[in-house]
Amino acid sequence: MIKKFYLPLLLLVISSCNSNNQPKETEQKKITNQIFQLKELNTMQIQSLDKNKTVLLIPGGIMEEHGPYLPAFSDGYWNEKLTDTIANSLAAQDWNVIIFPTIPLGNSGANDIASKYSFPGTYTVRFETLRSVFMDLATELGEQGFKNIFIIHSHGAPNHQRALDQAAAFFNETYHGKMTNLMGINALQLSWFDAANAKDQEKVDGIKMHGGMSETSSMLYIVPHLVDTNYKQAIPYAGEDMQALIQIAKSPHWQGYFGSEKIASATYGEEAWKLNAKDCLKYVFDILNNKINIDTVFRFGDFMQQSKPDVALDKLSLQEEQKRKNMQIKWLLSKKIK
């Protein structure tokens, strides 16, 4: 935590204390001290940053039901771990890293699949609200001269990723920087928790979707104390395609997850996590080193336009959001609030 030193002075002290003969403990201290929590910095420290050599990471985490066995913040725990991993890798390559406080907002929970828009554990915001939040932040960051920004906000709803993609595109075109919605990259979404032994488990787990073997394994690896041990007796809700999952979710007995949680393991979670982190890090460094033009990378939101069931679900979700917006506007007008 930085409290007494301006950033340039602190980095100078850190730099002068390192040499090739220093022990590993000193090198780890250097890495840690190049990573800063934005909430702990003061005005002078932020102003003194070399924005061309600084990467800002914005972790997010939708508050979304994950059934009776996983925490509602499952996506957030995954995003925060990935953020820490990326931060340490960047710092090891002499980047200054600023971590924004986690934003616990997201759009379209998995319960939207069943048109069950109110579901215990899901607390989402409208598509346009999420986009506005990140566009507002993009404006603040752009006006202050930040150039390199990564949004770390894994969640499989197409509308959610489109909102973040659009906010990033606004930043890039307006401020001529590199703001990347990392998990909006189609290749990263499709490879999410895709480890070697997954195909052997597809018959009992179905297509990888929400709260099943993969996501339960991730939580057993990242936050095992938050996984209800009764997952080992979980009823499987496996489907071969999206249409099958919609029918499963519409059942009055659906518990909020798909797949087979009981075959999950921390071992699988760790294996898949390492593969995911490796893929994500490659994109991060390729983008920063101008090996990839982020504006030309195929987006998950665009890919999902090819799925008719998903397009229909997105439309229904937006209709529900419009109803909620109208209800809020009606109340404001009734109170003569502009």
C-alpha positions as CSV (number, residue, x, y, z in Angstrom):
1,M,0.0,0.0,0.0
2,I,1.4,3.4,-1.0
3,K,0.8,6.2,1.6
4,K,3.8,8.4,1.9
5,F,5.8,8.4,-1.4
6,Y,5.0,9.9,-4.7
7,L,5.0,7.2,-7.4
8,P,8.2,8.3,-9.3
9,L,10.2,8.3,-6.1
10,L,8.9,4.9,-5.0
11,L,9.7,3.4,-8.4
12,L,13.2,4.9,-8.3
13,V,13.8,3.4,-4.9
14,I,12.5,0.0,-6.1
15,S,14.6,0.2,-9.3
16,S,17.9,1.1,-7.4
17,C,17.4,-1.9,-5.0
18,N,17.4,-4.5,-7.8
19,S,20.3,-6.2,-9.5
20,N,21.0,-9.6,-11.1
21,N,22.6,-10.7,-7.9
22,Q,19.5,-10.0,-5.7
23,P,17.7,-12.9,-4.2
24,K,14.2,-14.0,-5.5
25,E,12.5,-12.3,-2.5
26,T,13.8,-8.9,-3.8
27,E,12.5,-9.6,-7.3
28,Q,9.1,-10.5,-6.0
29,K,9.1,-7.3,-4.0
30,K,9.8,-5.4,-7.2
31,I,6.9,-7.1,-9.0
32,T,4.5,-6.4,-6.1
33,N,5.5,-2.8,-5.8
34,Q,4.8,-2.2,-9.5
35,I,1.2,-3.2,-9.0
36,F,-1.0,-0.5,-7.4
37,Q,-4.6,-0.5,-6.2
38,L,-6.2,2.6,-7.7
39,K,-8.3,3.1,-4.6
40,E,-5.1,3.6,-2.5
41,L,-3.5,6.2,-4.8
42,N,-3.7,9.9,-4.3
43,T,-4.0,12.6,-7.0
44,M,-0.2,13.3,-7.3
45,Q,0.6,9.6,-7.6
46,I,-2.0,9.1,-10.4
47,Q,-0.8,12.3,-12.2
48,S,2.8,11.2,-12.0
49,L,2.3,7.9,-13.8
50,D,3.9,7.4,-17.2
51,K,0.7,6.5,-19.0
52,N,2.5,5.0,-22.0
53,K,4.1,2.5,-19.6
54,T,1.0,1.9,-17.5
55,V,-1.7,-0.7,-17.9
56,L,-5.0,-0.3,-16.1
57,L,-7.0,-3.5,-15.3
58,I,-10.7,-3.3,-14.6
59,P,-12.1,-6.5,-13.1
60,G,-15.8,-7.1,-13.1
61,G,-18.2,-9.7,-11.8
62,I,-21.8,-10.1,-12.5
63,M,-24.0,-10.9,-9.4
64,E,-25.7,-13.9,-10.9
65,E,-27.4,-17.0,-9.5
66,H,-25.3,-20.2,-9.8
67,G,-27.7,-22.6,-8.3
68,P,-27.7,-24.0,-4.8
69,Y,-24.0,-25.0,-4.6
70,L,-21.9,-22.1,-6.0
71,P,-21.6,-18.5,-4.9
72,A,-23.5,-15.7,-6.7
73,F,-20.1,-14.0,-7.3
74,S,-18.6,-17.0,-9.1
75,D,-17.7,-15.0,-12.2
76,G,-16.2,-12.3,-10.1
77,Y,-13.9,-14.6,-8.2
78,W,-12.6,-16.0,-11.6
79,N,-12.2,-12.5,-12.9
80,E,-10.3,-11.3,-9.9
81,K,-7.9,-14.2,-10.0
82,L,-7.2,-13.6,-13.7
83,T,-6.7,-9.9,-13.0
84,D,-4.0,-10.7,-10.4
85,T,-2.3,-13.2,-12.7
86,I,-2.2,-10.6,-15.5
87,A,-1.0,-7.9,-13.2
88,N,1.9,-10.0,-12.0
89,S,2.9,-11.0,-15.5
90,L,2.8,-7.4,-16.7
91,A,4.8,-6.2,-13.7
92,A,7.4,-8.8,-14.4
93,Q,7.8,-7.2,-17.8
94,D,8.3,-3.7,-16.3
95,W,4.9,-2.4,-16.8
96,N,3.2,-0.3,-14.1
97,V,-0.1,-1.9,-13.3
98,I,-3.1,-0.1,-11.8
99,I,-6.0,-2.3,-10.6
100,F,-9.4,-0.6,-10.6
101,P,-11.9,-1.7,-7.8
102,T,-14.0,-4.7,-8.9
103,I,-17.2,-3.6,-10.5
104,P,-20.0,-6.0,-9.5
105,L,-22.3,-5.2,-12.3
106,G,-23.4,-7.3,-15.3
107,N,-26.2,-7.9,-17.8
108,S,-28.4,-10.9,-18.4
109,G,-28.1,-13.7,-15.9
110,A,-28.4,-17.3,-16.9
111,N,-31.9,-17.3,-15.6
112,D,-32.9,-15.2,-18.6
113,I,-32.6,-18.4,-20.6
114,A,-35.9,-19.5,-19.0
115,S,-37.4,-16.0,-19.1
116,K,-37.2,-16.2,-15.3
117,Y,-36.0,-12.6,-14.9
118,S,-36.2,-12.5,-11.2
119,F,-34.2,-15.3,-9.6
120,P,-32.5,-15.5,-6.1
121,G,-28.9,-14.6,-6.5
122,T,-29.2,-12.6,-9.7
123,Y,-28.9,-8.8,-9.5
124,T,-28.2,-7.4,-12.9
125,V,-28.4,-4.0,-14.6
126,R,-29.8,-3.2,-18.0
127,F,-27.7,-3.5,-21.2
128,E,-27.6,0.3,-21.7
129,T,-26.8,0.8,-18.0
130,L,-23.8,-1.5,-18.2
131,R,-22.6,0.2,-21.4
132,S,-23.1,3.7,-19.9
133,V,-21.1,2.8,-16.8
134,F,-18.1,1.7,-18.8
135,M,-18.4,4.5,-21.3
136,D,-18.5,7.0,-18.4
137,L,-15.3,5.3,-17.0
138,A,-13.8,5.3,-20.4
139,T,-14.3,9.0,-20.7
140,E,-12.8,9.7,-17.2
141,L,-9.8,7.5,-18.0
142,G,-9.3,8.9,-21.5
143,E,-9.4,12.5,-20.3
144,Q,-6.7,11.7,-17.8
145,G,-4.5,10.2,-20.4
146,F,-4.7,6.5,-19.8
147,K,-3.8,4.5,-22.9
148,N,-3.8,0.8,-22.1
149,I,-6.9,-0.6,-20.5
150,F,-8.2,-4.2,-20.1
151,I,-11.6,-5.0,-18.9
152,I,-11.6,-8.5,-17.2
153,H,-15.2,-9.4,-17.1
154,S,-16.0,-13.0,-18.1
155,H,-19.7,-13.8,-18.5
156,G,-21.3,-15.7,-21.3
157,A,-24.3,-13.5,-22.1
158,P,-23.8,-12.1,-25.6
159,N,-25.5,-8.8,-24.7
160,H,-23.2,-8.4,-21.7
161,Q,-20.1,-8.7,-23.8
162,R,-21.5,-6.4,-26.5
163,A,-22.1,-3.7,-24.0
164,L,-18.4,-3.9,-22.9
165,D,-17.2,-4.1,-26.5
166,Q,-19.1,-1.0,-27.4
167,A,-17.7,0.9,-24.5
168,A,-14.1,-0.1,-25.4
169,A,-14.7,0.8,-29.1
170,F,-15.9,4.3,-27.9
171,F,-12.6,4.8,-25.9
172,N,-10.4,3.6,-28.8
173,E,-12.0,5.8,-31.4
174,T,-12.3,8.9,-29.1
175,Y,-9.0,8.8,-27.2
176,H,-6.9,6.7,-29.7
177,G,-5.9,4.2,-27.0
178,K,-6.2,0.5,-26.4
179,M,-9.2,-0.4,-24.3
180,T,-9.9,-4.2,-24.6
181,N,-12.8,-6.2,-23.4
182,L,-10.6,-9.3,-23.0
183,M,-13.3,-11.9,-22.6
184,G,-15.3,-10.4,-25.5
185,I,-12.7,-12.0,-27.7
186,N,-14.4,-15.0,-29.3
187,A,-11.5,-17.4,-29.1
188,L,-11.1,-16.8,-25.3
189,Q,-14.8,-17.3,-24.6
190,L,-15.0,-20.5,-26.6
191,S,-11.9,-22.0,-24.9
192,W,-13.1,-21.1,-21.4
193,F,-12.4,-24.1,-19.1
194,D,-11.6,-26.4,-22.0
195,A,-9.1,-28.8,-20.6
196,A,-7.9,-32.1,-22.1
197,N,-10.3,-34.5,-20.4
198,A,-13.5,-32.4,-21.1
199,K,-14.6,-34.5,-24.0
200,D,-14.7,-37.6,-21.9
201,Q,-17.2,-35.9,-19.7
202,E,-19.5,-34.3,-22.3
203,K,-22.1,-37.1,-22.3
204,V,-23.0,-36.5,-18.6
205,D,-22.3,-32.8,-18.6
206,G,-23.8,-31.7,-21.9
207,I,-22.7,-28.5,-23.6
208,K,-20.6,-26.2,-21.4
209,M,-22.9,-23.5,-20.2
210,H,-23.5,-22.4,-16.6
211,G,-22.7,-23.8,-13.2
212,G,-21.9,-27.3,-14.4
213,M,-18.8,-29.4,-14.2
214,S,-16.5,-26.7,-15.6
215,E,-17.6,-23.8,-13.4
216,T,-17.9,-25.9,-10.3
217,S,-14.4,-27.1,-10.9
218,S,-13.2,-23.5,-11.2
219,M,-14.7,-22.6,-7.9
220,L,-13.3,-25.8,-6.2
221,Y,-9.9,-24.5,-7.3
222,I,-10.3,-20.8,-6.7
223,V,-12.7,-20.5,-3.7
224,P,-13.3,-24.1,-2.4
225,H,-14.6,-22.9,0.9
226,L,-17.6,-21.3,-0.9
227,V,-18.7,-24.4,-2.7
228,D,-21.5,-26.3,-0.9
229,T,-20.3,-29.9,-0.4
230,N,-23.7,-31.2,-1.5
231,Y,-22.7,-30.5,-5.1
232,K,-21.5,-34.2,-5.0
233,Q,-25.2,-35.2,-5.0
234,A,-26.4,-32.6,-7.5
235,I,-29.0,-33.7,-10.1
236,P,-27.5,-33.4,-13.7
237,Y,-29.2,-31.0,-16.1
238,A,-27.4,-31.8,-19.3
239,G,-28.4,-30.7,-22.8
240,E,-26.9,-31.3,-26.2
241,D,-27.8,-27.8,-27.6
242,M,-29.1,-24.4,-26.6
243,Q,-32.7,-25.3,-27.4
244,A,-32.5,-28.3,-25.0
245,L,-31.2,-26.1,-22.2
246,I,-34.0,-23.6,-22.7
247,Q,-36.5,-26.5,-22.1
248,I,-34.6,-27.6,-19.0
249,A,-34.6,-24.1,-17.6
250,K,-38.3,-23.6,-18.1
251,S,-39.0,-26.5,-15.8
252,P,-40.5,-25.3,-12.5
253,H,-38.0,-27.6,-10.8
254,W,-34.9,-26.1,-12.5
255,Q,-32.3,-25.1,-9.8
256,G,-30.3,-22.6,-11.8
257,Y,-27.5,-24.6,-13.3
258,F,-26.8,-26.8,-16.3
259,G,-24.6,-29.9,-16.6
260,S,-23.3,-32.3,-14.0
261,E,-21.7,-30.6,-11.0
262,K,-21.0,-33.8,-9.2
263,I,-18.2,-34.8,-11.6
264,A,-16.3,-31.5,-10.9
265,S,-12.9,-31.5,-9.3
266,A,-10.3,-29.0,-8.1
267,T,-7.7,-30.8,-10.2
268,Y,-9.7,-30.2,-13.4
269,G,-10.3,-26.6,-12.3
270,E,-6.5,-26.0,-11.9
271,E,-5.7,-27.6,-15.2
272,A,-8.3,-25.6,-17.1
273,W,-7.4,-22.4,-15.2
274,K,-3.7,-22.6,-16.3
275,L,-4.7,-23.1,-19.9
276,N,-7.1,-20.1,-19.8
277,A,-4.6,-17.9,-18.1
278,K,-1.9,-18.8,-20.7
279,D,-4.3,-18.0,-23.6
280,C,-5.4,-14.7,-22.0
281,L,-1.8,-13.6,-21.3
282,K,-0.8,-14.2,-24.9
283,Y,-3.6,-11.9,-26.1
284,V,-2.7,-9.2,-23.5
285,F,1.0,-9.0,-24.6
286,D,0.2,-9.3,-28.3
287,I,-2.2,-6.4,-28.0
288,L,0.3,-4.3,-26.0
289,N,3.1,-5.1,-28.4
290,N,1.0,-4.3,-31.5
291,K,1.1,-7.8,-32.8
292,I,-2.7,-7.8,-32.8
293,N,-5.0,-5.0,-33.8
294,I,-7.9,-5.3,-31.3
295,D,-10.3,-3.7,-33.7
296,T,-9.9,-6.6,-36.1
297,V,-10.3,-9.5,-33.5
298,F,-13.5,-11.5,-34.0
299,R,-15.9,-10.8,-31.1
300,F,-18.0,-13.3,-29.1
301,G,-21.0,-11.0,-29.5
302,D,-20.8,-11.2,-33.2
303,F,-20.3,-15.0,-33.2
304,M,-23.4,-15.5,-31.2
305,Q,-25.5,-13.7,-33.8
306,Q,-25.3,-17.0,-35.7
307,S,-27.3,-18.8,-33.0
308,K,-31.0,-18.3,-33.6
309,P,-32.0,-19.4,-30.0
310,D,-29.5,-16.9,-28.5
311,V,-30.7,-14.1,-30.7
312,A,-34.3,-14.8,-29.6
313,L,-33.2,-14.9,-25.9
314,D,-31.3,-11.6,-26.3
315,K,-34.4,-10.0,-27.8
316,L,-36.6,-11.2,-25.0
317,S,-34.1,-10.0,-22.3
318,L,-34.0,-6.5,-23.9
319,Q,-37.8,-6.4,-23.9
320,E,-37.9,-7.2,-20.2
321,E,-35.3,-4.5,-19.6
322,Q,-37.5,-2.0,-21.5
323,K,-40.4,-2.9,-19.2
324,R,-38.3,-2.2,-16.2
325,K,-37.0,1.1,-17.6
326,N,-40.5,2.2,-18.4
327,M,-41.6,1.4,-14.8
328,Q,-38.8,3.5,-13.4
329,I,-39.5,6.4,-15.7
330,K,-43.2,6.3,-14.8
331,W,-42.3,6.6,-11.1
332,L,-39.9,9.4,-11.7
333,L,-42.5,11.3,-13.8
334,S,-45.1,10.7,-11.1
335,K,-42.8,12.5,-8.6
336,K,-42.0,15.2,-11.1
337,I,-38.3,14.2,-11.0
338,K,-36.3,14.9,-14.2
